[in-house]
């Protein structure tokens, strides 16, 4: 289902379900991240729904809310078909490094920022295909994208994501371009989401 015009990178609030037929197969990325075969199969067989809450508030620790400006927060609870428990994403878009332990990905640290244009990603795959019109520039300083970078503290992989909107088969959709890397290995994924409510 198409994303409504009022759903932009500045307001992702709502429910989004992964469109598996339009998204990349995530199994190669999970394998590179060291996820076991049984868990990979369970993830690839389930359909994930993102329950997104986006708001502006004082920044999360370790930033000092008393001395730091308010920041955009994006909290995402993932649920899957068949009772599969997805991971939880809690992102504060102030560029501060934060550590997190996740049942699926282990001990990681990451930072999330606004990105003015996809070209600023400085990676051909990450920058490809985005809508960049004025109607998409709804970040606090007119940004059109979110950039998330995560590195594993248990293993040697990194994951870089660019979020925004694309035309997929002529329909505007919320998407993520993802690059997972470990040493010389690299997996490129495009994730496509349908707006539910």
N, C-alpha and C positions, 0 to 999 in steps of 0.2 A: 504494500500500500504506500502511496506517495506521502512524503512528509508535507504537512500543511505549510503554507508560506510563513506562518508565524513561528514555526519551529526552525530555529537557527542555532548556530554555535553559541549564541548568547542566551538561549533558552531551550535546553534539551529535556526539560521536565516532561515526564510521561513514561509510557511503556513502549519499548521497541523490541521487536522479535527478529532474530537473525534470519535472513533469507538464505537458506542453505544452497538453493539452486543458483543463486547469483554470487555467493561468497566462495572464496578459495577453500579447498580442503585443508583444515588446520592440523591434520595429523603430522605432516613433516615438521611443522614448527614445534609441536609438542615433543616430538622425538628428539629434536635438537636441544630442547630444554631438559631432557633427561626424564620425561614422564614415562612411566611404565606402559607396556603394551595394553594391559587390561584397562587401565584408566584412559588411555588414548582412545580405545575403542568405545568406551562408555561416553566420552566427551563427543566423539564424532557421530554417535548414534542419537544423541539428544539434541533438541532444539532449544536454544537459550533465549530467554526473555530478559531484557534489561529494564529494571525499574529505576528510573533516573530522577534524582532530586538535585536541582541546581539552585544555588543561592549565594548571596554575598554576606560575609560575616568576618569577625576577627580571624586571623590565620591560625592554623593548627600548630601545636608544638612541633619542632623546637623553636619556631618563631615566637617572639614575645608579643602577645596581643596588645600589651600596653604601649609598645613603642613602634609597632609595625602597622601599616595601613590595612584596612579591610581587604579581603581577597575573595575571589570567586571560589566556591567549593562545588565539586561535582561528586555526589555519592551514588554509587550504582550497586544495587543488589541483583545478582544474577540467579534466576531460577530456571530449571530445565524440565523438560518433559519426563514423565516417569519418576518424579521425585528426586531427580538428580540435583545435588547441591552445587551450584556454581560458586565462583569466588566473589568477594566483595571488593569493590574499588572505592577508595576514598581519596580524592585528589583535591589538593589545595593549589590553585594556579598562581603561586607566587615565586616559583623557581627554587624553593628551598628543598634541600635533600631531606628525605624522610625514609626511615626504615619501617619494614612491615614483614610479618610472617604470615604466609598463606598456606592452607592445607595442600594446595595443588602445586604451587611454585616455590615453596620453601621461604627462606630468609632472603629478602630482596631490599634494595634501596632504590629510590627513584625521585624524580623531580618532574613537575608538570608546569608548563608555561603557555601563555598565549603566543600565537604565531601570526604575524601580519598577513603573509602570503605563503602559499605552499612552496614557492621557489626558495624561501628562506630555509627550507629543510635541507638544502644542499645535497640532495640524493634524488637521482632521476626517478626511481620507483616511488619513493615517498611523495614526491611533488606532482605525480602524474594524475591528470584527469579531473581536477577539482573545479567547482564553480567558484569564481572569484569576483562576481559582480557586487555592486554596492549593497544590494539586498542581503548579501551573505556577511557583510562586514559589521557584525553586531557585538563583537567583543568590546570591552570597556574603552579601548582606544582605537576602535574600528578594525579589530582583527577579524579574520575569517576562519581561523583554525586554532586547534589545540594541539600542542606537541607534548607527548609523554615519553620519557626515557627511563627505563628500568634496567638495573643490572643485578644479577644473582650474586649473593654473598656466599652461597654454598657451592656454586659451580662457576663456569666461565662464560655464560651466555649473557647477551644483552638483548633488549627489545625496545625498538623505537616505533612510536605510533604517531601518525598525523590524523586528526579527526576533522571532518567537515562534511560538505554535501556535494554530491555528484549527480549527473544524469545517468541513470542505469536503464538501458533499453528505453530511453526517452522519458523516464520518470525520475523526479527528484527524490533522492534517498540520502539518509544519514549513512556515512561510510567511515571506515578506518583503513588506512594503508599501514601495514605493519612489516617491519623488517626484524627478523630474529637472527642474531649472528653469534657464532662461537668459533673462535680461531679464524680459519679461512672459509668456514662454511657459512652459508647465508640462505635463509628462506624468506620469500616475499609472499605476503598474504594481503588480499583485499577482503574486508568484511563489510557486508551490506545489511542494513536493517530496515525493516518495514515499520512504519508508525502504527501503533494499535490504538492508543488513547492518551 
